[in-house]
Each structure stands twice: as C-alpha cells, then as structure tokens.
C-alpha cells in the first residue's frame, strides 16, 4: 500500500508562502520492545504498548504505540504501521498500531 502518495501539503509561513509536505498518516516501523503499562488514576488494567522504531523525515525515532484489541500476536522485529492518536489515560503514548496491516493481524 502506498499511503504517502496522497500526502497533503501544509502552508508553513504565510508571508513567504513556504509549503512543506504534511506528515503521512501511517508510518512504517519495527517493534523493538513489548511491554504493559498501567493507566492514570481513575482507570485500571494493564494496557499493551510497544516501542516502535520509525524513520521520520530522514531521522530515526523511537515512539511508544498502544496495541488496540484484546489479543495480539506481535513480537519483537515485526513490521507495523503506526498512526498519531493520543491516548488520554496513558502518558507518553502518542501513537497507535494499525491492526490488519503488515504483521499486526486481527
């Protein structure tokens, strides 16, 4: 799938009319580590999250992504798509793994 084909452009500076490509909706990455995290105060339970290494604007970054759903078969070194979606009850987790694409099965 080519998610970056229809990537819109953002106007950065109005006076100079500078345009920059917007961030792609889905970013491909490799899982480095799987872990569980407890949510903030009124909620309870263990949430499954993973550290994903992504290539973003020519720079490698490590981001934390939540794994939605009840069961998953993800392991280290699996390729996944992540998208920006903040989770309110998990601090520092700002991405979500896209299920049903690459190695992230339903």
KOLGULUM-988953 format. One record per atom (N, C-alpha, C, O, CB): x, y, z; residue number from 1. Coordinates in steps of 0.1 Angstrom, whole numbers, plus 5000, padded with zeros to 4 digits. Each point is the difference from the previous one (the first is absolute). Glycine has a CB too. Layout:
X/Y/Z/NUM
...
END
This chain:
5008/4988/5000/1
4992/5012/5000/1
5009/5012/5000/1
5010/5001/5007/1
4971/4987/5005/1
5015/5022/4980/2
5008/5013/5000/2
4992/5011/5007/2
4992/5006/4993/2
5019/4986/4985/2
4991/5009/5035/3
4992/5010/5007/3
5006/5014/4998/3
4992/5010/5002/3
5003/4973/5015/3
5017/5019/4979/4
5006/5013/4998/4
4997/5006/4987/4
5004/5011/4997/4
5014/4982/5019/4
4975/5000/4975/5
4997/5006/4987/5
4991/5012/5000/5
5003/5010/4993/5
5000/4967/4998/5
4987/5023/5018/6
4991/5011/5001/6
5003/5009/5012/6
4990/5004/5007/6
4992/4982/4981/6
5030/5016/5014/7
5004/5008/5012/7
4998/5015/4998/7
5005/5005/4990/7
5012/4977/5016/7
4974/5024/5002/8
4997/5015/4997/8
5012/5008/5004/8
5010/4995/5006/8
4966/5001/4998/8
5024/5017/4992/9
5011/5009/5003/9
4994/5011/5010/9
4989/5004/4999/9
5023/4992/4979/9
4997/5008/5031/10
4996/5010/5010/10
5007/5013/4997/10
5011/5000/4996/10
4985/4982/5021/10
4997/5029/4985/11
5005/5013/4999/11
5008/5004/5013/11
4993/5001/5010/11
4989/5006/4973/11
5031/4994/5016/12
5007/5003/5013/12
5001/5014/5003/12
4998/5005/5011/12
5015/4975/4984/12
4991/5028/4995/13
5002/5015/5002/13
4992/5007/4990/13
5001/4999/4988/13
5022/4998/5021/13
4967/5011/4996/14
4991/5007/4991/14
5006/5011/4992/14
4997/5002/4988/14
4985/4992/5028/14
5027/5014/4990/15
5007/5011/4993/15
5009/4995/4989/15
4999/5005/4989/15
5000/5008/5032/15
5009/4977/4982/16
5009/4995/4990/16
4994/4989/4991/16
5006/4996/4990/16
5012/5009/5025/16
4969/4991/4988/17
4993/4990/4992/17
5009/4987/4999/17
5002/4995/4990/17
4986/5023/4997/17
5016/4977/5025/18
5008/4988/5000/18
4991/4988/5003/18
4991/5001/5009/18
5029/5012/4999/18
4981/4977/4984/19
4992/4988/5001/19
5009/4988/5004/19
5012/4999/4996/19
4972/5009/4987/19
5011/4984/5026/20
5008/4988/5004/20
4990/4988/4999/20
4988/5001/5003/20
5028/5013/5012/20
4989/4974/4982/21
4992/4989/5000/21
4995/4996/5014/21
5007/5000/5009/21
5005/4992/4970/21
4975/5005/5022/22
4994/4996/5013/22
5005/4986/5003/22
5005/4993/4992/22
4975/5021/5004/22
5019/4984/5017/23
5004/4986/5005/23
4991/4990/4994/23
4988/5002/5000/23
5022/5008/5021/23
4996/4978/4975/24
4991/4990/4995/24
4991/4994/5011/24
5004/5000/5012/24
5013/4995/4970/24
4972/5001/5015/25
4990/4995/5010/25
5006/4987/5006/25
4999/4998/5013/25
4981/5012/4975/25
5025/4981/5004/26
5005/4987/5005/26
5015/5000/4999/26
5005/5004/4989/26
4974/4984/5005/26
5028/5008/5016/27
5015/5000/5000/27
5004/4985/5002/27
4995/4994/5010/27
5008/5031/4998/27
5006/4970/4984/28
5004/4986/5002/28
5012/5000/5009/28
5009/5008/5000/28
4983/4986/4977/28
5008/4996/5032/29
5010/4998/5010/29
5002/4986/5004/29
4993/4991/4996/29
5002/5032/5012/29
5016/4975/5000/30
5003/4987/5005/30
4999/4999/5015/30
5005/5010/5007/30
5011/4987/4974/30
4978/4993/5025/31
4998/4999/5014/31
5013/4997/5007/31
5007/4990/4996/31
4969/5002/5001/31
5028/5015/5013/32
5012/4998/5007/32
4998/4992/5013/32
5007/4991/5004/32
5002/5030/4987/32
4980/4983/5016/33
4997/4994/5013/33
4985/5000/5003/33
4993/5010/4996/33
5030/4997/5012/33
4972/4983/4998/34
4986/4999/5004/34
4999/5001/5015/34
5008/4995/5007/34
4986/4991/4973/34
4996/5022/5025/35
4999/5002/5015/35
4985/5003/5003/35
4992/5002/4991/35
5032/5006/5011/35
4973/4992/5011/36
4987/5003/5005/36
5002/5013/5009/36
5010/5002/5006/36
4981/4974/4993/36
4998/5032/5001/37
5001/5012/5008/37
4986/5002/5007/37
4990/4997/4994/37
5027/5013/4990/37
4983/4995/5028/38
4988/5003/5007/38
4995/5014/4997/38
5008/5009/4999/38
4999/4976/5019/38
4980/5017/4980/39
4995/5013/4996/39
4999/5010/5012/39
5003/4996/5012/39
4984/4993/4970/39
5009/5023/5016/40
5000/5010/5010/40
4988/4997/5010/40
4993/4991/4998/40
5017/5026/4986/40
4989/4991/5026/41
4993/4997/5013/41
4986/4994/4999/41
4998/4989/5005/41
5014/5030/5003/41
4978/4987/4986/42
4987/4993/5002/42
4998/4987/4992/42
4991/4992/5003/42
5000/5031/5000/42
5018/4974/4987/43
4999/4988/4992/43
5009/4989/5006/43
5009/5003/5007/43
4985/5011/4973/43
5003/4974/5016/44
5008/4989/5005/44
5002/4990/4989/44
4993/5000/4989/44
4999/5003/5034/44
5017/4988/4979/45
5003/4989/4990/45
5014/5003/4994/45
5006/5010/5003/45
4970/4988/4992/45
5029/4992/4998/46
5013/5001/4993/46
4998/5002/4985/46
4993/4992/4994/46
5017/4993/5024/46
4996/5026/4977/47
4999/5003/4986/47
5012/4995/4993/47
5012/5002/5005/47
4974/5018/5000/47
5013/4974/4983/48
5011/4994/4993/48
5006/5012/4991/48
4992/5005/4992/48
4998/4971/5008/48
5022/5027/5002/49
5007/5010/4991/49
5013/4994/4995/49
5005/4990/5005/49
4984/5029/5008/49
5017/4988/4977/50
5012/4995/4994/50
5009/5012/4996/50
4994/5011/4997/50
4995/4968/4995/50
5024/5019/5008/51
5009/5010/4995/51
5002/4997/4985/51
5004/4989/4997/51
5008/5014/5026/51
4986/5007/4969/52
5001/4998/4986/52
5010/5010/4994/52
5000/5011/5003/52
4976/4981/4995/52
5034/5002/4994/53
5010/5009/4994/53
4995/5004/4986/53
4998/4991/4992/53
5021/4998/5021/53
4979/5024/4985/54
4995/5005/4987/54
5010/5009/4994/54
5008/5006/5006/54
4968/4992/5002/54
5023/5002/4978/55
5008/5010/4993/55
4991/5012/4996/55
4991/4998/4993/55
5025/4983/4998/55
4987/5030/5014/56
4991/5012/4999/56
5008/5012/4996/56
5009/5005/5008/56
4976/4985/5010/56
5013/5015/4970/57
5007/5012/4995/57
5015/4997/4999/57
5008/5009/5002/57
4974/5006/5007/57
5022/4973/4988/58
5014/4997/4998/58
5007/4998/5014/58
5012/4998/5000/58
4988/5015/4979/58
4992/4987/5032/59
5006/4997/5013/59
4993/4988/5006/59
4988/4999/5000/59
5018/5026/5003/59
5002/4967/5003/60
4995/4988/5007/60
4995/5004/5014/60
5008/5006/5008/60
5007/4978/4979/60
4973/5014/5017/61
4994/5003/5013/61
4994/4987/5006/61
4996/4991/4993/61
5000/5033/5000/61
5004/4976/5020/62
4994/4989/5007/62
4987/5006/5007/62
5001/5009/5008/62
5021/4979/4996/62
4967/5006/4993/63
4987/5005/5005/63
4993/4989/5007/63
5002/4988/4998/63
4996/5029/4984/63
4993/4987/5028/64
4992/4990/5007/64
4986/4999/4993/64
4994/5010/4998/64
5019/4994/5024/64
4983/4984/4975/65
4987/4998/4994/65
4991/4990/5008/65
5005/4990/5004/65
5006/5016/4973/65
4976/4997/5023/66
4991/4991/5007/66
4995/4990/4990/66
4999/5002/4988/66
4994/5016/5028/66
5005/4970/4989/67
4995/4989/4992/67
4986/4998/5003/67
4996/4995/5011/67
5027/4993/4988/67
4967/5015/4992/68
4986/4999/5003/68
4995/4986/5000/68
5007/4991/4994/68
4990/5032/4997/68
4992/4974/5014/69
4994/4987/5000/69
5004/4992/5012/69
5008/5004/5008/69
4992/4997/4967/69
4994/4987/5025/70
5002/4991/5012/70
5012/4991/4998/70
5009/4999/5009/70
4967/5002/4996/70
5025/4992/4984/71
5011/4991/4998/71
5009/5005/4988/71
4995/5006/4991/71
4991/4975/5018/71
5027/5016/4992/72
5009/5004/4989/72
5011/4989/4999/72
5003/4994/5010/72
4991/5031/4993/72
5012/4974/4986/73
5011/4991/4997/73
5013/5007/4997/73
5008/4994/4994/73
4975/4989/4998/73
5018/5030/5012/74
5011/5007/4997/74
5013/4996/5008/74
4999/4997/5012/74
4986/5022/4982/74
5026/4981/4999/75
5013/4997/5007/75
5010/5010/4996/75
4998/5009/4991/75
4996/4966/5009/75
5018/5023/5006/76
5011/5009/4996/76
5004/4998/4986/76
4999/4989/4994/76
5009/5011/5030/76
4996/5011/4969/77
5004/5000/4986/77
4989/4999/4990/77
5002/4998/4988/77
5019/4993/5019/77
4966/5010/4997/78
4989/5000/4991/78
4999/5014/4994/78
5002/5010/5007/78
4986/4971/5006/78
5007/5019/4974/79
4998/5013/4994/79
4986/5004/5002/79
4991/4992/4998/79
5027/5003/4984/79
4979/5018/5021/80
4986/5004/5003/80
4999/5014/4994/80
5010/5007/4998/80
4988/4979/5023/80
4990/5019/4977/81
4996/5014/4997/81
4996/5006/5013/81
4992/4994/5008/81
5002/5001/4968/81
5010/5017/5027/82
4995/5008/5011/82
4994/5013/4995/82
5004/5005/4990/82
5013/4984/5026/82
4973/5016/4991/83
4994/5013/4997/83
4999/5008/5012/83
4998/4995/5011/83
4989/4995/4970/83
5014/5023/5018/84
4999/5009/5011/84
4986/5000/5006/84
4990/5004/4993/84
5028/5011/4997/84
4980/4982/5022/85
4987/4999/5007/85
5003/5000/5015/85
5004/4990/5005/85
4984/4998/4976/85
5011/5023/5026/86
5003/5001/5014/86
4990/4992/5008/86
4988/5000/4998/86
5023/5023/4998/86
4995/4971/5015/87
4991/4993/5009/87
5001/5007/5013/87
5010/5002/5006/87
4994/4976/4983/87
4984/5026/5016/88
5000/5009/5012/88
5004/4994/5012/88
5007/5006/5009/88
4975/5005/4980/88
5015/4976/5013/89
5004/4994/5013/89
5013/4993/5001/89
5004/4994/5010/89
4972/5003/4993/89
5032/5004/4986/90
5014/4995/5000/90
5009/5011/4996/90
5001/5004/4988/90
4991/4973/5006/90
5015/5029/5016/91
5009/5011/4997/91
5012/4995/4992/91
5004/4988/5001/91
4989/5023/5020/91
5012/4997/4970/92
5011/4998/4991/92
4997/4990/4989/92
5009/4997/4992/92
5006/5008/5027/92
4973/4990/4980/93
4996/4991/4988/93
4992/5009/4991/93
4989/5003/5003/93
5011/4976/5011/93
5006/5024/4974/94
4993/5009/4991/94
4997/4993/4986/94
4995/5007/4991/94
5017/5012/5020/94
4991/4968/4988/95
4997/4993/4987/95
4992/4988/5003/95
5000/4995/5011/95
5021/5014/4979/95
4973/4986/4999/96
4992/4987/5001/96
5004/4991/4988/96
5002/5005/4989/96
4979/5007/5022/96
5021/4975/4992/97
5003/4991/4990/97
4988/4997/4991/97
4989/4998/5006/97
5028/4991/5009/97
4984/5011/4972/98
4989/4997/4991/98
4999/4985/4999/98
5009/4994/4995/98
4994/5028/4992/98
4985/4973/5017/99
4998/4986/4999/99
4995/4996/4986/99
4993/5008/4993/99
5001/4991/5031/99
5010/4989/4971/100
4996/4995/4987/100
5009/5004/4989/100
4998/4996/4989/100
4980/5005/5019/100
5034/5005/4995/101
5009/5004/4990/101
5014/4994/5004/101
5004/5000/5012/101
4983/5021/4982/101
5021/4974/4996/102
5013/4995/5002/102
4999/4988/5010/102
4993/4991/4998/102
5018/5032/4997/102
4997/4978/5016/103
5001/4989/5009/103
4990/5001/5012/103
4998/4990/5008/103
5026/5008/4986/103
4968/5013/5006/104
4990/5001/5011/104
4987/4995/4995/104
4992/5006/4993/104
5020/5014/5016/104
4985/4967/4995/105
4988/4994/4996/105
4988/5003/5009/105
5002/5005/5011/105
5012/4977/4979/105
4974/5015/5006/106
4988/5002/5008/106
5000/4989/5010/106
4990/4999/5008/106
4997/5012/4974/106
END
